[in-house]
Every structure is written in C-alpha cells, then in structure tokens.
Amino acid sequence: MAGGAAFVLNICGPPRRCLVCRSMRHLKLPLIVTGITLVLVVIVAILAITHINNSQIGSAEKAERAQKFGGSLAIVTCLVIAPFWLIAAAKAGKDRRAARQGEVDSGVS
C-alpha cells in the first residue's frame, strides 16, 4: 500500500519538470495560514456571540452588535489571509513565466 502511495505522489516525475508540482509548492503556507485563521475566527466568533447574548441589553441592540462584529471579523480575516495568497500567486506566476520562457528558448535553439 505504501508503494502505491509513493507512486501516486511521483506520477508526474521530478518536481522540477512538472509545472503543477512547482506551482503547488507555493500553496502550502497559504493553506496552513488559512486553516489556522479560520479555526481561530470560529472560536473568537463563538466567544463574542456568547458574550453578546449574555449581556443585559435589548435583543435589537444584540443583533446590531453581532452584525457589526461579524462584519469586522470578516474584514480582519480577509486582511490576514490575503497577503499570503497574493504572494503565493505571484511566486507561482513567476515560476510559470520562467518555465514558459525556458520552453520558448529551448524551442528556438
């Protein structure tokens, strides 16, 4: 079974040749950051909503506070995650352009 898994991982050959493998290596950090951030956001949201619901204010004000908090939490989450994805996309694009340039150069020779 382990041999089959190794075969699946190496099906496209050496990572330097495969364009998909080169692009995927840049996605590891953004995926980890996104996962950690989303777990933390869910925990913070649950704590905040619990705190808002336990407060001694009217239901209309509770709804308004929860709505404002949810909107601001979404914006903060996007601001935390976006730089990692933008940097990874820039690196993947750079690799693709370099690979395309290498193909053009080798085809001309």
N, CA, C and O atoms as a GROMACS GRO file, in nm:
protein
  436
    1MET      N    1   0.082  -0.120   0.000
    1MET     CA    2   0.000   0.000   0.000
    1MET      C    3   0.086   0.126   0.000
    1MET      O    4   0.055   0.223  -0.069
    2ALA      N    5   0.194   0.124   0.077
    2ALA     CA    6   0.281   0.241   0.083
    2ALA      C    7   0.349   0.265  -0.050
    2ALA      O    8   0.371   0.380  -0.089
    3GLY      N    9   0.383   0.157  -0.122
    3GLY     CA   10   0.444   0.172  -0.255
    3GLY      C   11   0.348   0.239  -0.352
    3GLY      O   12   0.390   0.319  -0.436
    4GLY      N   13   0.221   0.207  -0.341
    4GLY     CA   14   0.121   0.269  -0.428
    4GLY      C   15   0.107   0.418  -0.401
    4GLY      O   16   0.092   0.497  -0.493
    5ALA      N   17   0.113   0.455  -0.273
    5ALA     CA   18   0.104   0.596  -0.237
    5ALA      C   19   0.225   0.673  -0.289
    5ALA      O   20   0.212   0.786  -0.335
    6ALA      N   21   0.343   0.611  -0.281
    6ALA     CA   22   0.463   0.676  -0.332
    6ALA      C   23   0.454   0.693  -0.483
    6ALA      O   24   0.499   0.793  -0.538
    7PHE      N   25   0.396   0.593  -0.550
    7PHE     CA   26   0.380   0.604  -0.695
    7PHE      C   27   0.287   0.718  -0.732
    7PHE      O   28   0.312   0.791  -0.828
    8VAL      N   29   0.179   0.733  -0.657
    8VAL     CA   30   0.084   0.840  -0.685
    8VAL      C   31   0.150   0.976  -0.665
    8VAL      O   32   0.125   1.070  -0.742
    9LEU      N   33   0.233   0.988  -0.564
    9LEU     CA   34   0.299   1.116  -0.538
    9LEU      C   35   0.403   1.149  -0.645
    9LEU      O   36   0.426   1.267  -0.673
   10ASN      N   37   0.466   1.048  -0.706
   10ASN     CA   38   0.570   1.072  -0.805
   10ASN      C   39   0.522   1.047  -0.947
   10ASN      O   40   0.604   1.028  -1.037
   11ILE      N   41   0.394   1.047  -0.970
   11ILE     CA   42   0.341   1.012  -1.101
   11ILE      C   43   0.383   1.111  -1.210
   11ILE      O   44   0.392   1.073  -1.326
   12CYS      N   45   0.407   1.234  -1.175
   12CYS     CA   46   0.441   1.334  -1.276
   12CYS      C   47   0.592   1.354  -1.288
   12CYS      O   48   0.636   1.446  -1.356
   13GLY      N   49   0.670   1.270  -1.225
   13GLY     CA   50   0.815   1.278  -1.241
   13GLY      C   51   0.879   1.373  -1.143
   13GLY      O   52   0.817   1.410  -1.043
   14PRO      N   53   1.002   1.413  -1.171
   14PRO     CA   54   1.073   1.504  -1.081
   14PRO      C   55   1.000   1.637  -1.067
   14PRO      O   56   0.946   1.689  -1.165
   15PRO      N   57   0.996   1.693  -0.946
   15PRO     CA   58   0.921   1.817  -0.925
   15PRO      C   59   0.972   1.934  -1.008
   15PRO      O   60   0.896   2.027  -1.034
   16ARG      N   61   1.094   1.932  -1.049
   16ARG     CA   62   1.147   2.045  -1.125
   16ARG      C   63   1.088   2.052  -1.266
   16ARG      O   64   1.081   2.159  -1.326
   17ARG      N   65   1.046   1.938  -1.318
   17ARG     CA   66   0.989   1.936  -1.453
   17ARG      C   67   0.840   1.966  -1.456
   17ARG      O   68   0.790   2.029  -1.549
   18CYS      N   69   0.771   1.921  -1.355
   18CYS     CA   70   0.626   1.931  -1.354
   18CYS      C   71   0.581   2.071  -1.313
   18CYS      O   72   0.613   2.118  -1.204
   19LEU      N   73   0.509   2.137  -1.400
   19LEU     CA   74   0.462   2.272  -1.375
   19LEU      C   75   0.363   2.276  -1.260
   19LEU      O   76   0.362   2.370  -1.180
   20VAL      N   77   0.278   2.174  -1.250
   20VAL     CA   78   0.178   2.170  -1.143
   20VAL      C   79   0.246   2.155  -1.007
   20VAL      O   80   0.209   2.222  -0.911
   21CYS      N   81   0.347   2.067  -0.998
   21CYS     CA   82   0.416   2.047  -0.870
   21CYS      C   83   0.490   2.173  -0.828
   21CYS      O   84   0.493   2.207  -0.710
   22ARG      N   85   0.549   2.243  -0.924
   22ARG     CA   86   0.619   2.367  -0.889
   22ARG      C   87   0.522   2.471  -0.839
   22ARG      O   88   0.553   2.545  -0.745
   23SER      N   89   0.405   2.479  -0.899
   23SER     CA   90   0.306   2.578  -0.855
   23SER      C   91   0.245   2.540  -0.721
   23SER      O   92   0.215   2.628  -0.640
   24MET      N   93   0.226   2.412  -0.697
   24MET     CA   94   0.163   2.367  -0.572
   24MET      C   95   0.251   2.391  -0.451
   24MET      O   96   0.200   2.407  -0.340
   25ARG      N   97   0.382   2.392  -0.469
   25ARG     CA   98   0.468   2.411  -0.352
   25ARG      C   99   0.451   2.549  -0.291
   25ARG      O  100   0.481   2.569  -0.174
   26HIS      N  101   0.403   2.645  -0.369
   26HIS     CA  102   0.381   2.779  -0.317
   26HIS      C  103   0.250   2.791  -0.239
   26HIS      O  104   0.228   2.890  -0.169
   27LEU      N  105   0.164   2.690  -0.250
   27LEU     CA  106   0.033   2.697  -0.185
   27LEU      C  107   0.032   2.638  -0.045
   27LEU      O  108  -0.069   2.648   0.025
   28LYS      N  109   0.140   2.578  -0.003
   28LYS     CA  110   0.144   2.512   0.127
   28LYS      C  111   0.123   2.612   0.242
   28LYS      O  112   0.036   2.591   0.327
   29LEU      N  113   0.200   2.719   0.244
   29LEU     CA  114   0.188   2.818   0.352
   29LEU      C  115   0.052   2.888   0.353
   29LEU      O  116  -0.008   2.900   0.460
   30PRO      N  117   0.000   2.934   0.238
   30PRO     CA  118  -0.132   2.998   0.243
   30PRO      C  119  -0.242   2.904   0.291
   30PRO      O  120  -0.334   2.948   0.359
   31LEU      N  121  -0.234   2.777   0.257
   31LEU     CA  122  -0.336   2.682   0.304
   31LEU      C  123  -0.327   2.662   0.455
   31LEU      O  124  -0.429   2.654   0.523
   32ILE      N  125  -0.205   2.653   0.507
   32ILE     CA  126  -0.188   2.637   0.652
   32ILE      C  127  -0.238   2.762   0.725
   32ILE      O  128  -0.310   2.750   0.824
   33VAL      N  129  -0.201   2.880   0.676
   33VAL     CA  130  -0.244   3.005   0.739
   33VAL      C  131  -0.396   3.020   0.733
   33VAL      O  132  -0.459   3.063   0.829
   34THR      N  133  -0.454   2.984   0.619
   34THR     CA  134  -0.600   2.992   0.605
   34THR      C  135  -0.670   2.900   0.704
   34THR      O  136  -0.766   2.939   0.769
   35GLY      N  137  -0.621   2.777   0.715
   35GLY     CA  138  -0.682   2.682   0.809
   35GLY      C  139  -0.674   2.729   0.952
   35GLY      O  140  -0.773   2.724   1.026
   36ILE      N  141  -0.556   2.774   0.993
   36ILE     CA  142  -0.538   2.822   1.131
   36ILE      C  143  -0.625   2.945   1.156
   36ILE      O  144  -0.689   2.956   1.260
   37THR      N  145  -0.626   3.037   1.061
   37THR     CA  146  -0.704   3.160   1.077
   37THR      C  147  -0.853   3.131   1.088
   37THR      O  148  -0.921   3.189   1.173
   38LEU      N  149  -0.903   3.042   1.005
   38LEU     CA  150  -1.046   3.012   1.009
   38LEU      C  151  -1.086   2.944   1.139
   38LEU      O  152  -1.193   2.972   1.192
   39VAL      N  153  -1.001   2.857   1.192
   39VAL     CA  154  -1.031   2.794   1.320
   39VAL      C  155  -1.035   2.900   1.430
   39VAL      O  156  -1.126   2.902   1.513
   40LEU      N  157  -0.936   2.989   1.431
   40LEU     CA  158  -0.934   3.096   1.532
   40LEU      C  159  -1.053   3.190   1.518
   40LEU      O  160  -1.109   3.234   1.618
   41VAL      N  161  -1.093   3.220   1.395
   41VAL     CA  162  -1.208   3.309   1.372
   41VAL      C  163  -1.336   3.245   1.426
   41VAL      O  164  -1.418   3.313   1.487
   42VAL      N  165  -1.352   3.117   1.404
   42VAL     CA  166  -1.472   3.049   1.455
   42VAL      C  167  -1.474   3.053   1.608
   42VAL      O  168  -1.579   3.077   1.668
   43ILE      N  169  -1.360   3.028   1.669
   43ILE     CA  170  -1.353   3.032   1.816
   43ILE      C  171  -1.384   3.172   1.869
   43ILE      O  172  -1.462   3.187   1.963
   44VAL      N  173  -1.324   3.274   1.808
   44VAL     CA  174  -1.349   3.412   1.851
   44VAL      C  175  -1.495   3.449   1.829
   44VAL      O  176  -1.555   3.516   1.914
   45ALA      N  177  -1.553   3.406   1.718
   45ALA     CA  178  -1.693   3.439   1.690
   45ALA      C  179  -1.786   3.374   1.792
   45ALA      O  180  -1.881   3.437   1.838
   46ILE      N  181  -1.759   3.249   1.827
   46ILE     CA  182  -1.843   3.181   1.926
   46ILE      C  183  -1.834   3.252   2.061
   46ILE      O  184  -1.935   3.273   2.128
   47LEU      N  185  -1.711   3.288   2.101
   47LEU     CA  186  -1.694   3.359   2.228
   47LEU      C  187  -1.764   3.495   2.226
   47LEU      O  188  -1.830   3.532   2.323
   48ALA      N  189  -1.751   3.568   2.116
   48ALA     CA  190  -1.812   3.700   2.108
   48ALA      C  191  -1.965   3.692   2.107
   48ALA      O  192  -2.031   3.770   2.176
   49ILE      N  193  -2.020   3.599   2.031
   49ILE     CA  194  -2.166   3.586   2.027
   49ILE      C  195  -2.219   3.542   2.164
   49ILE      O  196  -2.325   3.588   2.207
   50THR      N  197  -2.146   3.454   2.231
   50THR     CA  198  -2.187   3.414   2.366
   50THR      C  199  -2.186   3.533   2.460
   50THR      O  200  -2.278   3.552   2.540
   51HIS      N  201  -2.081   3.614   2.451
   51HIS     CA  202  -2.071   3.733   2.536
   51HIS      C  203  -2.184   3.832   2.504
   51HIS      O  204  -2.244   3.889   2.596
   52ILE      N  205  -2.213   3.851   2.379
   52ILE     CA  206  -2.320   3.944   2.340
   52ILE      C  207  -2.454   3.892   2.389
   52ILE      O  208  -2.535   3.970   2.439
   53ASN      N  209  -2.480   3.762   2.374
   53ASN     CA  210  -2.608   3.707   2.417
   53ASN      C  211  -2.625   3.709   2.569
   53ASN      O  212  -2.737   3.717   2.618
   54ASN      N  213  -2.516   3.702   2.642
   54ASN     CA  214  -2.525   3.703   2.788
   54ASN      C  215  -2.532   3.845   2.845
   54ASN      O  216  -2.554   3.862   2.965
   55SER      N  217  -2.515   3.946   2.763
   55SER     CA  218  -2.519   4.083   2.813
   55SER      C  219  -2.664   4.126   2.840
   55SER      O  220  -2.758   4.068   2.787
   56GLN      N  221  -2.678   4.228   2.922
   56GLN     CA  222  -2.810   4.274   2.966
   56GLN      C  223  -2.859   4.390   2.878
   56GLN      O  224  -2.884   4.499   2.929
   57ILE      N  225  -2.871   4.367   2.749
   57ILE     CA  226  -2.920   4.470   2.656
   57ILE      C  227  -3.037   4.412   2.578
   57ILE      O  228  -3.064   4.292   2.584
   58GLY      N  229  -3.105   4.497   2.506
   58GLY     CA  230  -3.220   4.455   2.429
   58GLY      C  231  -3.181   4.368   2.310
   58GLY      O  232  -3.066   4.368   2.265
   59SER      N  233  -3.278   4.293   2.260
   59SER     CA  234  -3.250   4.200   2.150
   59SER      C  235  -3.213   4.273   2.021
   59SER      O  236  -3.134   4.222   1.942
   60ALA      N  237  -3.269   4.389   1.998
   60ALA     CA  238  -3.236   4.465   1.877
   60ALA      C  239  -3.090   4.511   1.882
   60ALA      O  240  -3.020   4.506   1.781
   61GLU      N  241  -3.047   4.556   2.000
   61GLU     CA  242  -2.908   4.600   2.014
   61GLU      C  243  -2.812   4.481   2.006
   61GLU      O  244  -2.701   4.494   1.955
   62LYS      N  245  -2.855   4.365   2.059
   62LYS     CA  246  -2.773   4.244   2.048
   62LYS      C  247  -2.752   4.208   1.901
   62LYS      O  248  -2.641   4.176   1.859
   63ALA      N  249  -2.858   4.212   1.825
   63ALA     CA  250  -2.849   4.179   1.683
   63ALA      C  251  -2.758   4.277   1.609
   63ALA      O  252  -2.679   4.237   1.524
   64GLU      N  253  -2.771   4.405   1.643
   64GLU     CA  254  -2.687   4.506   1.579
   64GLU      C  255  -2.539   4.486   1.613
   64GLU      O  256  -2.453   4.495   1.525
   65ARG      N  257  -2.511   4.458   1.739
   65ARG     CA  258  -2.371   4.435   1.780
   65ARG      C  259  -2.314   4.310   1.713
   65ARG      O  260  -2.200   4.310   1.667
   66ALA      N  261  -2.393   4.205   1.709
   66ALA     CA  262  -2.347   4.081   1.645
   66ALA      C  263  -2.320   4.103   1.497
   66ALA      O  264  -2.223   4.050   1.442
   67GLN      N  265  -2.406   4.180   1.432
   67GLN     CA  266  -2.387   4.209   1.289
   67GLN      C  267  -2.260   4.290   1.267
   67GLN      O  268  -2.183   4.259   1.176
   68LYS      N  269  -2.238   4.392   1.346
   68LYS     CA  270  -2.118   4.474   1.333
   68LYS      C  271  -1.992   4.392   1.360
   68LYS      O  272  -1.892   4.404   1.290
   69PHE      N  273  -1.998   4.308   1.464
   69PHE     CA  274  -1.883   4.226   1.497
   69PHE      C  275  -1.853   4.126   1.386
   69PHE      O  276  -1.737   4.105   1.350
   70GLY      N  277  -1.955   4.064   1.332
   70GLY     CA  278  -1.936   3.968   1.223
   70GLY      C  279  -1.874   4.032   1.101
   70GLY      O  280  -1.786   3.974   1.038
   71GLY      N  281  -1.921   4.151   1.066
   71GLY     CA  282  -1.864   4.222   0.951
   71GLY      C  283  -1.719   4.260   0.972
   71GLY      O  284  -1.636   4.244   0.882
   72SER      N  285  -1.689   4.309   1.090
   72SER     CA  286  -1.550   4.348   1.117
   72SER      C  287  -1.459   4.226   1.126
   72SER      O  288  -1.343   4.233   1.083
   73LEU      N  289  -1.507   4.116   1.180
   73LEU     CA  290  -1.428   3.994   1.187
   73LEU      C  291  -1.399   3.939   1.047
   73LEU      O  292  -1.290   3.888   1.022
   74ALA      N  293  -1.495   3.949   0.958
   74ALA     CA  294  -1.474   3.904   0.819
   74ALA      C  295  -1.367   3.989   0.750
   74ALA      O  296  -1.283   3.936   0.678
   75ILE      N  297  -1.371   4.118   0.771
   75ILE     CA  298  -1.271   4.207   0.709
   75ILE      C  299  -1.132   4.177   0.763
   75ILE      O  300  -1.036   4.170   0.686
   76VAL      N  301  -1.120   4.160   0.893
   76VAL     CA  302  -0.990   4.129   0.954
   76VAL      C  303  -0.938   3.995   0.901
   76VAL      O  304  -0.819   3.981   0.872
   77THR      N  305  -1.026   3.898   0.890
   77THR     CA  306  -0.986   3.767   0.837
   77THR      C  307  -0.932   3.779   0.696
   77THR      O  308  -0.829   3.720   0.663
   78CYS      N  309  -1.000   3.854   0.612
   78CYS     CA  310  -0.952   3.874   0.474
   78CYS      C  311  -0.818   3.947   0.472
   78CYS      O  312  -0.731   3.913   0.392
   79LEU      N  313  -0.801   4.044   0.559
   79LEU     CA  314  -0.675   4.117   0.564
   79LEU      C  315  -0.559   4.030   0.612
   79LEU      O  316  -0.444   4.053   0.574
   80VAL      N  317  -0.588   3.931   0.694
   80VAL     CA  318  -0.483   3.841   0.741
   80VAL      C  319  -0.447   3.738   0.633
   80VAL      O  320  -0.329   3.711   0.610
   81ILE      N  321  -0.546   3.683   0.567
   81ILE     CA  322  -0.524   3.574   0.471
   81ILE      C  323  -0.475   3.624   0.336
   81ILE      O  324  -0.390   3.561   0.275
   82ALA      N  325  -0.526   3.735   0.289
   82ALA     CA  326  -0.498   3.783   0.153
   82ALA      C  327  -0.350   3.799   0.120
   82ALA      O  328  -0.310   3.756   0.011
   83PRO      N  329  -0.267   3.856   0.204
   83PRO     CA  330  -0.126   3.872   0.166
   83PRO      C  331  -0.056   3.738   0.136
   83PRO      O  332   0.026   3.731   0.045
   84PHE      N  333  -0.089   3.635   0.212
   84PHE     CA  334  -0.027   3.505   0.188
   84PHE      C  335  -0.066   3.449   0.051
   84PHE      O  336   0.017   3.393  -0.020
   85TRP      N  337  -0.194   3.465   0.015
   85TRP     CA  338  -0.239   3.415  -0.115
   85TRP      C  339  -0.183   3.500  -0.229
   85TRP      O  340  -0.148   3.447  -0.334
   86LEU      N  341  -0.175   3.630  -0.210
   86LEU     CA  342  -0.121   3.715  -0.316
   86LEU      C  343   0.026   3.687  -0.340
   86LEU      O  344   0.071   3.685  -0.455
   87ILE      N  345   0.102   3.666  -0.236
   87ILE     CA  346   0.244   3.635  -0.252
   87ILE      C  347   0.261   3.499  -0.318
   87ILE      O  348   0.347   3.483  -0.406
   88ALA      N  349   0.181   3.401  -0.278
   88ALA     CA  350   0.189   3.268  -0.340
   88ALA      C  351   0.152   3.274  -0.488
   88ALA      O  352   0.214   3.207  -0.571
   89ALA      N  353   0.051   3.353  -0.522
   89ALA     CA  354   0.012   3.367  -0.662
   89ALA      C  355   0.121   3.434  -0.744
   89ALA      O  356   0.145   3.396  -0.858
   90ALA      N  357   0.187   3.532  -0.686
   90ALA     CA  358   0.297   3.599  -0.756
   90ALA      C  359   0.413   3.502  -0.780
   90ALA      O  360   0.472   3.502  -0.888
   91LYS      N  361   0.445   3.421  -0.681
   91LYS     CA  362   0.554   3.323  -0.697
   91LYS      C  363   0.518   3.217  -0.801
   91LYS      O  364   0.601   3.180  -0.883
   92ALA      N  365   0.394   3.169  -0.797
   92ALA     CA  366   0.351   3.068  -0.895
   92ALA      C  367   0.353   3.127  -1.036
   92ALA      O  368   0.395   3.060  -1.130
   93GLY      N  369   0.309   3.251  -1.051
   93GLY     CA  370   0.313   3.317  -1.182
   93GLY      C  371   0.454   3.336  -1.231
   93GLY      O  372   0.482   3.321  -1.350
   94LYS      N  373   0.543   3.370  -1.141
   94LYS     CA  374   0.684   3.388  -1.177
   94LYS      C  375   0.742   3.255  -1.227
   94LYS      O  376   0.814   3.252  -1.326
   95ASP      N  377   0.711   3.146  -1.156
   95ASP     CA  378   0.758   3.014  -1.198
   95ASP      C  379   0.701   2.976  -1.335
   95ASP      O  380   0.772   2.922  -1.420
   96ARG      N  381   0.574   3.003  -1.356
   96ARG     CA  382   0.513   2.969  -1.486
   96ARG      C  383   0.574   3.051  -1.599
   96ARG      O  384   0.600   2.998  -1.707
   97ARG      N  385   0.597   3.178  -1.575
   97ARG     CA  386   0.661   3.260  -1.678
   97ARG      C  387   0.802   3.211  -1.708
   97ARG      O  388   0.844   3.206  -1.824
   98ALA      N  389   0.875   3.173  -1.603
   98ALA     CA  390   1.011   3.122  -1.623
   98ALA      C  391   1.007   2.990  -1.699
   98ALA      O  392   1.091   2.968  -1.786
   99ALA      N  393   0.912   2.903  -1.667
   99ALA     CA  394   0.900   2.776  -1.739
   99ALA      C  395   0.861   2.799  -1.884
   99ALA      O  396   0.914   2.734  -1.974
  100ARG      N  397   0.770   2.891  -1.907
  100ARG     CA  398   0.728   2.921  -2.044
  100ARG      C  399   0.844   2.981  -2.123
  100ARG      O  400   0.864   2.948  -2.240
  101GLN      N  401   0.921   3.068  -2.059
  101GLN     CA  402   1.037   3.128  -2.124
  101GLN      C  403   1.141   3.021  -2.155
  101GLN      O  404   1.205   3.025  -2.260
  102GLY      N  405   1.158   2.926  -2.064
  102GLY     CA  406   1.252   2.815  -2.086
  102GLY      C  407   1.208   2.727  -2.202
  102GLY      O  408   1.292   2.680  -2.278
  103GLU      N  409   1.077   2.705  -2.217
  103GLU     CA  410   1.026   2.627  -2.330
  103GLU      C  411   1.048   2.701  -2.460
  103GLU      O  412   1.085   2.640  -2.561
  104VAL      N  413   1.025   2.832  -2.460
  104VAL     CA  414   1.044   2.911  -2.581
  104VAL      C  415   1.190   2.913  -2.620
  104VAL      O  416   1.224   2.898  -2.737
  105ASP      N  417   1.279   2.932  -2.521
  105ASP     CA  418   1.421   2.934  -2.550
  105ASP      C  419   1.471   2.801  -2.603
  105ASP      O  420   1.551   2.798  -2.696
  106SER      N  421   1.424   2.689  -2.545
  106SER     CA  422   1.470   2.558  -2.591
  106SER      C  423   1.411   2.525  -2.727
  106SER      O  424   1.473   2.453  -2.804
  107GLY      N  425   1.294   2.576  -2.758
  107GLY     CA  426   1.232   2.552  -2.890
  107GLY      C  427   1.301   2.629  -3.001
  107GLY      O  428   1.303   2.582  -3.115
  108VAL      N  429   1.356   2.744  -2.972
  108VAL     CA  430   1.422   2.827  -3.072
  108VAL      C  431   1.557   2.771  -3.109
  108VAL      O  432   1.597   2.779  -3.225
  109SER      N  433   1.630   2.713  -3.014
  109SER     CA  434   1.766   2.665  -3.037
  109SER      C  435   1.772   2.553  -3.135
  109SER      O  436   1.880   2.502  -3.164
   0.00000   0.00000   0.00000
